[in-house]
Amino acid sequence: MAGVGVAVLPCFLADGREDLVRVDPSEDVSARSLWVVVHAELATQTRVRAVVDFVTRQFAASRDTFAGKVRRAR
């Protein structure tokens, strides 16, 4: 059912789809903040800290992809 509607989708999900087209790639409609929440008693545990640090690095490295500035290959 191509051409049926318009939706706001995260760029990192939609850019890889050939059947989807950006309507206005210059408009930033969904800037969001992401939070990592950890219980205070667990925040200093080495294994928990390692996971938090890993996730934070991965999101930082992919910032432009999440912001729609870099398109994924189709």
CHARMM internal coordinates of N, CA and C (Angstrom, degrees):
IC EDIT
DIST 1 N 1 CA 1.4534
DIST 1 CA 1 C 1.5243
ANGL 1 N 1 CA 1 C 109.77
DIST 1 C 2 N 1.2968
ANGL 1 CA 1 C 2 N 117.25
DIHE 1 N 1 CA 1 C 2 N 56.98
DIST 2 N 2 CA 1.4563
ANGL 1 C 2 N 2 CA 121.98
DIHE 1 CA 1 C 2 N 2 CA -179.12
DIST 2 CA 2 C 1.5255
ANGL 2 N 2 CA 2 C 111.05
DIHE 1 C 2 N 2 CA 2 C -61.68
DIST 2 C 3 N 1.3299
ANGL 2 CA 2 C 3 N 115.32
DIHE 2 N 2 CA 2 C 3 N 142.48
DIST 3 N 3 CA 1.4570
ANGL 2 C 3 N 3 CA 120.87
DIHE 2 CA 2 C 3 N 3 CA 176.23
DIST 3 CA 3 C 1.5143
ANGL 3 N 3 CA 3 C 114.52
DIHE 2 C 3 N 3 CA 3 C 80.89
DIST 3 C 4 N 1.3152
ANGL 3 CA 3 C 4 N 117.16
DIHE 3 N 3 CA 3 C 4 N 15.22
DIST 4 N 4 CA 1.4507
ANGL 3 C 4 N 4 CA 120.21
DIHE 3 CA 3 C 4 N 4 CA -174.93
DIST 4 CA 4 C 1.5213
ANGL 4 N 4 CA 4 C 113.27
DIHE 3 C 4 N 4 CA 4 C -78.15
DIST 4 C 5 N 1.3283
ANGL 4 CA 4 C 5 N 119.40
DIHE 4 N 4 CA 4 C 5 N -32.42
DIST 5 N 5 CA 1.4536
ANGL 4 C 5 N 5 CA 118.29
DIHE 4 CA 4 C 5 N 5 CA -175.70
DIST 5 CA 5 C 1.5057
ANGL 5 N 5 CA 5 C 113.63
DIHE 4 C 5 N 5 CA 5 C -166.25
DIST 5 C 6 N 1.3302
ANGL 5 CA 5 C 6 N 113.46
DIHE 5 N 5 CA 5 C 6 N -177.28
DIST 6 N 6 CA 1.4594
ANGL 5 C 6 N 6 CA 122.73
DIHE 5 CA 5 C 6 N 6 CA 179.79
DIST 6 CA 6 C 1.5206
ANGL 6 N 6 CA 6 C 107.23
DIHE 5 C 6 N 6 CA 6 C -123.72
DIST 6 C 7 N 1.3370
ANGL 6 CA 6 C 7 N 116.23
DIHE 6 N 6 CA 6 C 7 N 139.18
DIST 7 N 7 CA 1.4613
ANGL 6 C 7 N 7 CA 120.00
DIHE 6 CA 6 C 7 N 7 CA 178.80
DIST 7 CA 7 C 1.5197
ANGL 7 N 7 CA 7 C 109.28
DIHE 6 C 7 N 7 CA 7 C -144.57
DIST 7 C 8 N 1.3064
ANGL 7 CA 7 C 8 N 116.13
DIHE 7 N 7 CA 7 C 8 N 153.33
DIST 8 N 8 CA 1.4575
ANGL 7 C 8 N 8 CA 121.53
DIHE 7 CA 7 C 8 N 8 CA 173.86
DIST 8 CA 8 C 1.5186
ANGL 8 N 8 CA 8 C 107.01
DIHE 7 C 8 N 8 CA 8 C -91.01
DIST 8 C 9 N 1.3410
ANGL 8 CA 8 C 9 N 116.00
DIHE 8 N 8 CA 8 C 9 N 117.33
DIST 9 N 9 CA 1.4540
ANGL 8 C 9 N 9 CA 121.87
DIHE 8 CA 8 C 9 N 9 CA 179.84
DIST 9 CA 9 C 1.5205
ANGL 9 N 9 CA 9 C 109.21
DIHE 8 C 9 N 9 CA 9 C -127.87
DIST 9 C 10 N 1.3078
ANGL 9 CA 9 C 10 N 118.51
DIHE 9 N 9 CA 9 C 10 N 150.48
DIST 10 N 10 CA 1.4612
ANGL 9 C 10 N 10 CA 120.19
DIHE 9 CA 9 C 10 N 10 CA 175.17
DIST 10 CA 10 C 1.5233
ANGL 10 N 10 CA 10 C 109.84
DIHE 9 C 10 N 10 CA 10 C -63.36
DIST 10 C 11 N 1.3179
ANGL 10 CA 10 C 11 N 116.89
DIHE 10 N 10 CA 10 C 11 N 134.93
DIST 11 N 11 CA 1.4633
ANGL 10 C 11 N 11 CA 121.68
DIHE 10 CA 10 C 11 N 11 CA -178.58
DIST 11 CA 11 C 1.5230
ANGL 11 N 11 CA 11 C 111.97
DIHE 10 C 11 N 11 CA 11 C -57.16
DIST 11 C 12 N 1.3393
ANGL 11 CA 11 C 12 N 116.89
DIHE 11 N 11 CA 11 C 12 N -39.34
DIST 12 N 12 CA 1.4569
ANGL 11 C 12 N 12 CA 118.78
DIHE 11 CA 11 C 12 N 12 CA -176.70
DIST 12 CA 12 C 1.5284
ANGL 12 N 12 CA 12 C 112.25
DIHE 11 C 12 N 12 CA 12 C -65.27
DIST 12 C 13 N 1.3178
ANGL 12 CA 12 C 13 N 118.27
DIHE 12 N 12 CA 12 C 13 N -19.39
DIST 13 N 13 CA 1.4596
ANGL 12 C 13 N 13 CA 121.57
DIHE 12 CA 12 C 13 N 13 CA 175.48
DIST 13 CA 13 C 1.5239
ANGL 13 N 13 CA 13 C 111.88
DIHE 12 C 13 N 13 CA 13 C -91.68
DIST 13 C 14 N 1.3180
ANGL 13 CA 13 C 14 N 116.76
DIHE 13 N 13 CA 13 C 14 N -41.48
DIST 14 N 14 CA 1.4622
ANGL 13 C 14 N 14 CA 120.83
DIHE 13 CA 13 C 14 N 14 CA -171.45
DIST 14 CA 14 C 1.5229
ANGL 14 N 14 CA 14 C 114.06
DIHE 13 C 14 N 14 CA 14 C -85.21
DIST 14 C 15 N 1.3212
ANGL 14 CA 14 C 15 N 119.14
DIHE 14 N 14 CA 14 C 15 N -29.56
DIST 15 N 15 CA 1.4578
ANGL 14 C 15 N 15 CA 120.56
DIHE 14 CA 14 C 15 N 15 CA -175.98
DIST 15 CA 15 C 1.5201
ANGL 15 N 15 CA 15 C 113.56
DIHE 14 C 15 N 15 CA 15 C -61.01
DIST 15 C 16 N 1.2850
ANGL 15 CA 15 C 16 N 118.74
DIHE 15 N 15 CA 15 C 16 N -28.16
DIST 16 N 16 CA 1.4570
ANGL 15 C 16 N 16 CA 121.55
DIHE 15 CA 15 C 16 N 16 CA -179.82
DIST 16 CA 16 C 1.5196
ANGL 16 N 16 CA 16 C 113.97
DIHE 15 C 16 N 16 CA 16 C -79.39
DIST 16 C 17 N 1.3180
ANGL 16 CA 16 C 17 N 117.32
DIHE 16 N 16 CA 16 C 17 N -2.45
DIST 17 N 17 CA 1.4667
ANGL 16 C 17 N 17 CA 121.73
DIHE 16 CA 16 C 17 N 17 CA -177.04
DIST 17 CA 17 C 1.5192
ANGL 17 N 17 CA 17 C 110.78
DIHE 16 C 17 N 17 CA 17 C -99.55
DIST 17 C 18 N 1.3132
ANGL 17 CA 17 C 18 N 116.28
DIHE 17 N 17 CA 17 C 18 N 123.78
DIST 18 N 18 CA 1.4655
ANGL 17 C 18 N 18 CA 120.26
DIHE 17 CA 17 C 18 N 18 CA 179.43
DIST 18 CA 18 C 1.5237
ANGL 18 N 18 CA 18 C 112.21
DIHE 17 C 18 N 18 CA 18 C -73.56
DIST 18 C 19 N 1.3160
ANGL 18 CA 18 C 19 N 117.48
DIHE 18 N 18 CA 18 C 19 N -22.07
DIST 19 N 19 CA 1.4608
ANGL 18 C 19 N 19 CA 119.91
DIHE 18 CA 18 C 19 N 19 CA -177.60
DIST 19 CA 19 C 1.5313
ANGL 19 N 19 CA 19 C 112.79
DIHE 18 C 19 N 19 CA 19 C -88.26
DIST 19 C 20 N 1.3488
ANGL 19 CA 19 C 20 N 117.49
DIHE 19 N 19 CA 19 C 20 N 4.01
DIST 20 N 20 CA 1.4597
ANGL 19 C 20 N 20 CA 121.56
DIHE 19 CA 19 C 20 N 20 CA 177.27
DIST 20 CA 20 C 1.5195
ANGL 20 N 20 CA 20 C 109.84
DIHE 19 C 20 N 20 CA 20 C -117.72
DIST 20 C 21 N 1.3353
ANGL 20 CA 20 C 21 N 115.88
DIHE 20 N 20 CA 20 C 21 N 144.09
DIST 21 N 21 CA 1.4589
ANGL 20 C 21 N 21 CA 121.94
DIHE 20 CA 20 C 21 N 21 CA -178.89
DIST 21 CA 21 C 1.5265
ANGL 21 N 21 CA 21 C 108.38
DIHE 20 C 21 N 21 CA 21 C -130.89
DIST 21 C 22 N 1.3442
ANGL 21 CA 21 C 22 N 116.29
DIHE 21 N 21 CA 21 C 22 N 136.55
DIST 22 N 22 CA 1.4680
ANGL 21 C 22 N 22 CA 119.68
DIHE 21 CA 21 C 22 N 22 CA 175.15
DIST 22 CA 22 C 1.5203
ANGL 22 N 22 CA 22 C 109.73
DIHE 21 C 22 N 22 CA 22 C -68.62
DIST 22 C 23 N 1.3237
ANGL 22 CA 22 C 23 N 116.63
DIHE 22 N 22 CA 22 C 23 N 132.72
DIST 23 N 23 CA 1.4596
ANGL 22 C 23 N 23 CA 121.17
DIHE 22 CA 22 C 23 N 23 CA 178.76
DIST 23 CA 23 C 1.5156
ANGL 23 N 23 CA 23 C 110.06
DIHE 22 C 23 N 23 CA 23 C -80.48
DIST 23 C 24 N 1.3178
ANGL 23 CA 23 C 24 N 117.67
DIHE 23 N 23 CA 23 C 24 N -49.39
DIST 24 N 24 CA 1.4624
ANGL 23 C 24 N 24 CA 121.95
DIHE 23 CA 23 C 24 N 24 CA 178.56
DIST 24 CA 24 C 1.5280
ANGL 24 N 24 CA 24 C 108.11
DIHE 23 C 24 N 24 CA 24 C -143.12
DIST 24 C 25 N 1.3427
ANGL 24 CA 24 C 25 N 117.07
DIHE 24 N 24 CA 24 C 25 N 88.66
DIST 25 N 25 CA 1.4663
ANGL 24 C 25 N 25 CA 119.61
DIHE 24 CA 24 C 25 N 25 CA -176.05
DIST 25 CA 25 C 1.5250
ANGL 25 N 25 CA 25 C 114.34
DIHE 24 C 25 N 25 CA 25 C -67.47
DIST 25 C 26 N 1.3303
ANGL 25 CA 25 C 26 N 117.65
DIHE 25 N 25 CA 25 C 26 N -12.18
DIST 26 N 26 CA 1.4638
ANGL 25 C 26 N 26 CA 118.92
DIHE 25 CA 25 C 26 N 26 CA -179.61
DIST 26 CA 26 C 1.5258
ANGL 26 N 26 CA 26 C 112.65
DIHE 25 C 26 N 26 CA 26 C -84.11
DIST 26 C 27 N 1.3047
ANGL 26 CA 26 C 27 N 117.27
DIHE 26 N 26 CA 26 C 27 N -16.79
DIST 27 N 27 CA 1.4621
ANGL 26 C 27 N 27 CA 120.91
DIHE 26 CA 26 C 27 N 27 CA -177.07
DIST 27 CA 27 C 1.5177
ANGL 27 N 27 CA 27 C 110.82
DIHE 26 C 27 N 27 CA 27 C -89.10
DIST 27 C 28 N 1.3263
ANGL 27 CA 27 C 28 N 117.04
DIHE 27 N 27 CA 27 C 28 N 121.90
DIST 28 N 28 CA 1.4592
ANGL 27 C 28 N 28 CA 122.04
DIHE 27 CA 27 C 28 N 28 CA 178.01
DIST 28 CA 28 C 1.5242
ANGL 28 N 28 CA 28 C 108.22
DIHE 27 C 28 N 28 CA 28 C -93.52
DIST 28 C 29 N 1.3289
ANGL 28 CA 28 C 29 N 116.54
DIHE 28 N 28 CA 28 C 29 N 101.78
DIST 29 N 29 CA 1.4639
ANGL 28 C 29 N 29 CA 120.38
DIHE 28 CA 28 C 29 N 29 CA -174.75
DIST 29 CA 29 C 1.5136
ANGL 29 N 29 CA 29 C 114.01
DIHE 28 C 29 N 29 CA 29 C -100.51
DIST 29 C 30 N 1.3244
ANGL 29 CA 29 C 30 N 116.84
DIHE 29 N 29 CA 29 C 30 N -8.73
DIST 30 N 30 CA 1.4650
ANGL 29 C 30 N 30 CA 116.28
DIHE 29 CA 29 C 30 N 30 CA -172.25
DIST 30 CA 30 C 1.5251
ANGL 30 N 30 CA 30 C 113.28
DIHE 29 C 30 N 30 CA 30 C -142.54
DIST 30 C 31 N 1.3136
ANGL 30 CA 30 C 31 N 117.35
DIHE 30 N 30 CA 30 C 31 N 45.50
DIST 31 N 31 CA 1.4673
ANGL 30 C 31 N 31 CA 118.86
DIHE 30 CA 30 C 31 N 31 CA 176.28
DIST 31 CA 31 C 1.5261
ANGL 31 N 31 CA 31 C 108.37
DIHE 30 C 31 N 31 CA 31 C -65.99
DIST 31 C 32 N 1.2965
ANGL 31 CA 31 C 32 N 116.00
DIHE 31 N 31 CA 31 C 32 N 129.43
DIST 32 N 32 CA 1.4646
ANGL 31 C 32 N 32 CA 121.13
DIHE 31 CA 31 C 32 N 32 CA -177.62
DIST 32 CA 32 C 1.5214
ANGL 32 N 32 CA 32 C 109.89
DIHE 31 C 32 N 32 CA 32 C -134.75
DIST 32 C 33 N 1.2887
ANGL 32 CA 32 C 33 N 115.29
DIHE 32 N 32 CA 32 C 33 N 153.96
DIST 33 N 33 CA 1.4556
ANGL 32 C 33 N 33 CA 121.32
DIHE 32 CA 32 C 33 N 33 CA 171.65
DIST 33 CA 33 C 1.5201
ANGL 33 N 33 CA 33 C 108.03
DIHE 32 C 33 N 33 CA 33 C -98.44
DIST 33 C 34 N 1.3085
ANGL 33 CA 33 C 34 N 115.26
DIHE 33 N 33 CA 33 C 34 N 145.17
DIST 34 N 34 CA 1.4579
ANGL 33 C 34 N 34 CA 120.25
DIHE 33 CA 33 C 34 N 34 CA 175.84
DIST 34 CA 34 C 1.5180
ANGL 34 N 34 CA 34 C 108.42
DIHE 33 C 34 N 34 CA 34 C -114.35
DIST 34 C 35 N 1.3112
ANGL 34 CA 34 C 35 N 115.37
DIHE 34 N 34 CA 34 C 35 N 140.39
DIST 35 N 35 CA 1.4614
ANGL 34 C 35 N 35 CA 121.17
DIHE 34 CA 34 C 35 N 35 CA -179.17
DIST 35 CA 35 C 1.5197
ANGL 35 N 35 CA 35 C 109.34
DIHE 34 C 35 N 35 CA 35 C -123.88
DIST 35 C 36 N 1.3019
ANGL 35 CA 35 C 36 N 115.32
DIHE 35 N 35 CA 35 C 36 N 141.98
DIST 36 N 36 CA 1.4578
ANGL 35 C 36 N 36 CA 120.97
DIHE 35 CA 35 C 36 N 36 CA 170.13
DIST 36 CA 36 C 1.5181
ANGL 36 N 36 CA 36 C 105.85
DIHE 35 C 36 N 36 CA 36 C -106.72
DIST 36 C 37 N 1.3078
ANGL 36 CA 36 C 37 N 116.24
DIHE 36 N 36 CA 36 C 37 N 119.15
DIST 37 N 37 CA 1.4617
ANGL 36 C 37 N 37 CA 120.90
DIHE 36 CA 36 C 37 N 37 CA -176.61
DIST 37 CA 37 C 1.5230
ANGL 37 N 37 CA 37 C 108.86
DIHE 36 C 37 N 37 CA 37 C -110.84
DIST 37 C 38 N 1.3176
ANGL 37 CA 37 C 38 N 115.13
DIHE 37 N 37 CA 37 C 38 N 127.72
DIST 38 N 38 CA 1.4572
ANGL 37 C 38 N 38 CA 121.52
DIHE 37 CA 37 C 38 N 38 CA -179.69
DIST 38 CA 38 C 1.5240
ANGL 38 N 38 CA 38 C 108.21
DIHE 37 C 38 N 38 CA 38 C -134.08
DIST 38 C 39 N 1.3013
ANGL 38 CA 38 C 39 N 116.09
DIHE 38 N 38 CA 38 C 39 N 137.07
DIST 39 N 39 CA 1.4612
ANGL 38 C 39 N 39 CA 120.02
DIHE 38 CA 38 C 39 N 39 CA 177.46
DIST 39 CA 39 C 1.5279
ANGL 39 N 39 CA 39 C 109.03
DIHE 38 C 39 N 39 CA 39 C -59.06
DIST 39 C 40 N 1.3024
ANGL 39 CA 39 C 40 N 116.92
DIHE 39 N 39 CA 39 C 40 N 139.02
DIST 40 N 40 CA 1.4651
ANGL 39 C 40 N 40 CA 122.77
DIHE 39 CA 39 C 40 N 40 CA -176.30
DIST 40 CA 40 C 1.5336
ANGL 40 N 40 CA 40 C 112.79
DIHE 39 C 40 N 40 CA 40 C -54.18
DIST 40 C 41 N 1.3113
ANGL 40 CA 40 C 41 N 117.20
DIHE 40 N 40 CA 40 C 41 N -37.01
DIST 41 N 41 CA 1.4633
ANGL 40 C 41 N 41 CA 120.44
DIHE 40 CA 40 C 41 N 41 CA -178.74
DIST 41 CA 41 C 1.5287
ANGL 41 N 41 CA 41 C 112.60
DIHE 40 C 41 N 41 CA 41 C -72.22
DIST 41 C 42 N 1.3311
ANGL 41 CA 41 C 42 N 117.27
DIHE 41 N 41 CA 41 C 42 N -19.15
DIST 42 N 42 CA 1.4617
ANGL 41 C 42 N 42 CA 121.03
DIHE 41 CA 41 C 42 N 42 CA -178.69
DIST 42 CA 42 C 1.5282
ANGL 42 N 42 CA 42 C 112.89
DIHE 41 C 42 N 42 CA 42 C -100.83
DIST 42 C 43 N 1.3045
ANGL 42 CA 42 C 43 N 117.16
DIHE 42 N 42 CA 42 C 43 N -16.97
DIST 43 N 43 CA 1.4635
ANGL 42 C 43 N 43 CA 121.98
DIHE 42 CA 42 C 43 N 43 CA -172.10
DIST 43 CA 43 C 1.5219
ANGL 43 N 43 CA 43 C 114.13
DIHE 42 C 43 N 43 CA 43 C -59.85
DIST 43 C 44 N 1.3034
ANGL 43 CA 43 C 44 N 118.15
DIHE 43 N 43 CA 43 C 44 N -26.59
DIST 44 N 44 CA 1.4686
ANGL 43 C 44 N 44 CA 120.40
DIHE 43 CA 43 C 44 N 44 CA -178.11
DIST 44 CA 44 C 1.5218
ANGL 44 N 44 CA 44 C 113.38
DIHE 43 C 44 N 44 CA 44 C -96.89
DIST 44 C 45 N 1.3262
ANGL 44 CA 44 C 45 N 117.27
DIHE 44 N 44 CA 44 C 45 N -3.51
DIST 45 N 45 CA 1.4723
ANGL 44 C 45 N 45 CA 119.70
DIHE 44 CA 44 C 45 N 45 CA 178.23
DIST 45 CA 45 C 1.5265
ANGL 45 N 45 CA 45 C 109.29
DIHE 44 C 45 N 45 CA 45 C -70.19
DIST 45 C 46 N 1.3127
ANGL 45 CA 45 C 46 N 116.11
DIHE 45 N 45 CA 45 C 46 N 135.85
DIST 46 N 46 CA 1.4604
ANGL 45 C 46 N 46 CA 121.91
DIHE 45 CA 45 C 46 N 46 CA -174.85
DIST 46 CA 46 C 1.5210
ANGL 46 N 46 CA 46 C 112.67
DIHE 45 C 46 N 46 CA 46 C -55.75
DIST 46 C 47 N 1.3126
ANGL 46 CA 46 C 47 N 117.69
DIHE 46 N 46 CA 46 C 47 N -46.36
DIST 47 N 47 CA 1.4692
ANGL 46 C 47 N 47 CA 119.77
DIHE 46 CA 46 C 47 N 47 CA -176.79
DIST 47 CA 47 C 1.5278
ANGL 47 N 47 CA 47 C 111.78
DIHE 46 C 47 N 47 CA 47 C -67.78
DIST 47 C 48 N 1.3188
ANGL 47 CA 47 C 48 N 117.73
DIHE 47 N 47 CA 47 C 48 N -36.54
DIST 48 N 48 CA 1.4676
ANGL 47 C 48 N 48 CA 121.56
DIHE 47 CA 47 C 48 N 48 CA 178.25
DIST 48 CA 48 C 1.5230
ANGL 48 N 48 CA 48 C 109.64
DIHE 47 C 48 N 48 CA 48 C -69.47
DIST 48 C 49 N 1.3232
ANGL 48 CA 48 C 49 N 116.27
DIHE 48 N 48 CA 48 C 49 N -44.71
DIST 49 N 49 CA 1.4667
ANGL 48 C 49 N 49 CA 121.20
DIHE 48 CA 48 C 49 N 49 CA 178.38
DIST 49 CA 49 C 1.5281
ANGL 49 N 49 CA 49 C 111.06
DIHE 48 C 49 N 49 CA 49 C -59.82
DIST 49 C 50 N 1.3403
ANGL 49 CA 49 C 50 N 116.59
DIHE 49 N 49 CA 49 C 50 N -38.98
DIST 50 N 50 CA 1.4662
ANGL 49 C 50 N 50 CA 121.39
DIHE 49 CA 49 C 50 N 50 CA 179.57
DIST 50 CA 50 C 1.5355
ANGL 50 N 50 CA 50 C 110.52
DIHE 49 C 50 N 50 CA 50 C -62.07
DIST 50 C 51 N 1.3192
ANGL 50 CA 50 C 51 N 116.79
DIHE 50 N 50 CA 50 C 51 N -42.98
DIST 51 N 51 CA 1.4645
ANGL 50 C 51 N 51 CA 120.46
DIHE 50 CA 50 C 51 N 51 CA 179.42
DIST 51 CA 51 C 1.5273
ANGL 51 N 51 CA 51 C 110.56
DIHE 50 C 51 N 51 CA 51 C -66.86
DIST 51 C 52 N 1.3145
ANGL 51 CA 51 C 52 N 117.06
DIHE 51 N 51 CA 51 C 52 N -45.98
DIST 52 N 52 CA 1.4669
ANGL 51 C 52 N 52 CA 120.83
DIHE 51 CA 51 C 52 N 52 CA 179.42
DIST 52 CA 52 C 1.5279
ANGL 52 N 52 CA 52 C 110.34
DIHE 51 C 52 N 52 CA 52 C -59.75
DIST 52 C 53 N 1.3182
ANGL 52 CA 52 C 53 N 117.11
DIHE 52 N 52 CA 52 C 53 N -45.46
DIST 53 N 53 CA 1.4618
ANGL 52 C 53 N 53 CA 120.89
DIHE 52 CA 52 C 53 N 53 CA -179.99
DIST 53 CA 53 C 1.5298
ANGL 53 N 53 CA 53 C 111.30
DIHE 52 C 53 N 53 CA 53 C -63.71
DIST 53 C 54 N 1.3391
ANGL 53 CA 53 C 54 N 117.45
DIHE 53 N 53 CA 53 C 54 N -40.86
DIST 54 N 54 CA 1.4556
ANGL 53 C 54 N 54 CA 121.76
DIHE 53 CA 53 C 54 N 54 CA 179.04
DIST 54 CA 54 C 1.5287
ANGL 54 N 54 CA 54 C 110.85
DIHE 53 C 54 N 54 CA 54 C -62.63
DIST 54 C 55 N 1.3205
ANGL 54 CA 54 C 55 N 116.26
DIHE 54 N 54 CA 54 C 55 N -50.01
DIST 55 N 55 CA 1.4712
ANGL 54 C 55 N 55 CA 120.57
DIHE 54 CA 54 C 55 N 55 CA -179.08
DIST 55 CA 55 C 1.5259
ANGL 55 N 55 CA 55 C 110.46
DIHE 54 C 55 N 55 CA 55 C -60.84
DIST 55 C 56 N 1.3202
ANGL 55 CA 55 C 56 N 116.77
DIHE 55 N 55 CA 55 C 56 N -42.68
DIST 56 N 56 CA 1.4627
ANGL 55 C 56 N 56 CA 121.22
DIHE 55 CA 55 C 56 N 56 CA 179.24
DIST 56 CA 56 C 1.5286
ANGL 56 N 56 CA 56 C 110.84
DIHE 55 C 56 N 56 CA 56 C -61.41
DIST 56 C 57 N 1.3243
ANGL 56 CA 56 C 57 N 117.66
DIHE 56 N 56 CA 56 C 57 N -44.60
DIST 57 N 57 CA 1.4771
ANGL 56 C 57 N 57 CA 121.11
DIHE 56 CA 56 C 57 N 57 CA 178.51
DIST 57 CA 57 C 1.5175
ANGL 57 N 57 CA 57 C 111.70
DIHE 56 C 57 N 57 CA 57 C -63.17
DIST 57 C 58 N 1.3332
ANGL 57 CA 57 C 58 N 117.16
DIHE 57 N 57 CA 57 C 58 N -41.29
DIST 58 N 58 CA 1.4618
ANGL 57 C 58 N 58 CA 120.63
DIHE 57 CA 57 C 58 N 58 CA -178.95
DIST 58 CA 58 C 1.5254
ANGL 58 N 58 CA 58 C 111.53
DIHE 57 C 58 N 58 CA 58 C -63.76
DIST 58 C 59 N 1.3224
ANGL 58 CA 58 C 59 N 116.36
DIHE 58 N 58 CA 58 C 59 N -43.80
DIST 59 N 59 CA 1.4631
ANGL 58 C 59 N 59 CA 119.24
DIHE 58 CA 58 C 59 N 59 CA 178.40
DIST 59 CA 59 C 1.5245
ANGL 59 N 59 CA 59 C 111.14
DIHE 58 C 59 N 59 CA 59 C -67.02
DIST 59 C 60 N 1.3137
ANGL 59 CA 59 C 60 N 117.60
DIHE 59 N 59 CA 59 C 60 N -40.21
DIST 60 N 60 CA 1.4677
ANGL 59 C 60 N 60 CA 120.52
DIHE 59 CA 59 C 60 N 60 CA 178.52
DIST 60 CA 60 C 1.5227
ANGL 60 N 60 CA 60 C 111.20
DIHE 59 C 60 N 60 CA 60 C -63.01
DIST 60 C 61 N 1.3190
ANGL 60 CA 60 C 61 N 117.35
DIHE 60 N 60 CA 60 C 61 N -40.77
DIST 61 N 61 CA 1.4623
ANGL 60 C 61 N 61 CA 121.53
DIHE 60 CA 60 C 61 N 61 CA -179.98
DIST 61 CA 61 C 1.5283
ANGL 61 N 61 CA 61 C 111.83
DIHE 60 C 61 N 61 CA 61 C -67.90
DIST 61 C 62 N 1.3094
ANGL 61 CA 61 C 62 N 117.16
DIHE 61 N 61 CA 61 C 62 N -25.04
DIST 62 N 62 CA 1.4657
ANGL 61 C 62 N 62 CA 121.70
DIHE 61 CA 61 C 62 N 62 CA -178.20
DIST 62 CA 62 C 1.5215
ANGL 62 N 62 CA 62 C 112.82
DIHE 61 C 62 N 62 CA 62 C -105.68
DIST 62 C 63 N 1.3171
ANGL 62 CA 62 C 63 N 116.82
DIHE 62 N 62 CA 62 C 63 N 15.27
DIST 63 N 63 CA 1.4708
ANGL 62 C 63 N 63 CA 121.60
DIHE 62 CA 62 C 63 N 63 CA -175.88
DIST 63 CA 63 C 1.5278
ANGL 63 N 63 CA 63 C 112.58
DIHE 62 C 63 N 63 CA 63 C -51.76
DIST 63 C 64 N 1.3347
ANGL 63 CA 63 C 64 N 117.72
DIHE 63 N 63 CA 63 C 64 N -47.64
DIST 64 N 64 CA 1.4624
ANGL 63 C 64 N 64 CA 120.39
DIHE 63 CA 63 C 64 N 64 CA -177.63
DIST 64 CA 64 C 1.5288
ANGL 64 N 64 CA 64 C 112.23
DIHE 63 C 64 N 64 CA 64 C -66.55
DIST 64 C 65 N 1.3142
ANGL 64 CA 64 C 65 N 117.24
DIHE 64 N 64 CA 64 C 65 N -33.27
DIST 65 N 65 CA 1.4609
ANGL 64 C 65 N 65 CA 120.41
DIHE 64 CA 64 C 65 N 65 CA 177.16
DIST 65 CA 65 C 1.5202
ANGL 65 N 65 CA 65 C 110.18
DIHE 64 C 65 N 65 CA 65 C -67.19
DIST 65 C 66 N 1.3211
ANGL 65 CA 65 C 66 N 117.53
DIHE 65 N 65 CA 65 C 66 N -44.90
DIST 66 N 66 CA 1.4631
ANGL 65 C 66 N 66 CA 120.90
DIHE 65 CA 65 C 66 N 66 CA 178.75
DIST 66 CA 66 C 1.5221
ANGL 66 N 66 CA 66 C 111.70
DIHE 65 C 66 N 66 CA 66 C -65.20
DIST 66 C 67 N 1.3341
ANGL 66 CA 66 C 67 N 116.93
DIHE 66 N 66 CA 66 C 67 N -30.77
DIST 67 N 67 CA 1.4586
ANGL 66 C 67 N 67 CA 121.30
DIHE 66 CA 66 C 67 N 67 CA -179.84
DIST 67 CA 67 C 1.5265
ANGL 67 N 67 CA 67 C 112.06
DIHE 66 C 67 N 67 CA 67 C -82.47
DIST 67 C 68 N 1.3260
ANGL 67 CA 67 C 68 N 117.36
DIHE 67 N 67 CA 67 C 68 N -5.22
DIST 68 N 68 CA 1.4577
ANGL 67 C 68 N 68 CA 120.31
DIHE 67 CA 67 C 68 N 68 CA 179.64
DIST 68 CA 68 C 1.5089
ANGL 68 N 68 CA 68 C 114.15
DIHE 67 C 68 N 68 CA 68 C 81.81
DIST 68 C 69 N 1.3273
ANGL 68 CA 68 C 69 N 117.60
DIHE 68 N 68 CA 68 C 69 N 12.98
DIST 69 N 69 CA 1.4646
ANGL 68 C 69 N 69 CA 121.59
DIHE 68 CA 68 C 69 N 69 CA -179.53
DIST 69 CA 69 C 1.5186
ANGL 69 N 69 CA 69 C 112.12
DIHE 68 C 69 N 69 CA 69 C -84.59
DIST 69 C 70 N 1.3312
ANGL 69 CA 69 C 70 N 116.89
DIHE 69 N 69 CA 69 C 70 N -21.08
DIST 70 N 70 CA 1.4541
ANGL 69 C 70 N 70 CA 122.75
DIHE 69 CA 69 C 70 N 70 CA 178.20
DIST 70 CA 70 C 1.5185
ANGL 70 N 70 CA 70 C 106.97
DIHE 69 C 70 N 70 CA 70 C -122.71
DIST 70 C 71 N 1.3089
ANGL 70 CA 70 C 71 N 116.42
DIHE 70 N 70 CA 70 C 71 N 125.57
DIST 71 N 71 CA 1.4656
ANGL 70 C 71 N 71 CA 119.73
DIHE 70 CA 70 C 71 N 71 CA -179.43
DIST 71 CA 71 C 1.5137
ANGL 71 N 71 CA 71 C 110.79
DIHE 70 C 71 N 71 CA 71 C -91.01
DIST 71 C 72 N 1.2974
ANGL 71 CA 71 C 72 N 116.01
DIHE 71 N 71 CA 71 C 72 N 137.34
DIST 72 N 72 CA 1.4568
ANGL 71 C 72 N 72 CA 121.77
DIHE 71 CA 71 C 72 N 72 CA 175.33
DIST 72 CA 72 C 1.5118
ANGL 72 N 72 CA 72 C 108.82
DIHE 71 C 72 N 72 CA 72 C -74.52
DIST 72 C 73 N 1.3145
ANGL 72 CA 72 C 73 N 116.33
DIHE 72 N 72 CA 72 C 73 N 149.29
DIST 73 N 73 CA 1.4627
ANGL 72 C 73 N 73 CA 121.09
DIHE 72 CA 72 C 73 N 73 CA 177.40
DIST 73 CA 73 C 1.5167
ANGL 73 N 73 CA 73 C 110.17
DIHE 72 C 73 N 73 CA 73 C -66.24
DIST 73 C 74 N 1.3014
ANGL 73 CA 73 C 74 N 115.40
DIHE 73 N 73 CA 73 C 74 N 145.50
DIST 74 N 74 CA 1.4796
ANGL 73 C 74 N 74 CA 120.41
DIHE 73 CA 73 C 74 N 74 CA 179.45
DIST 74 CA 74 C 1.4864
ANGL 74 N 74 CA 74 C 110.50
DIHE 73 C 74 N 74 CA 74 C -90.63
END
COOR INIT
IC SEED 1 N 1 CA 1 C
IC BUILD
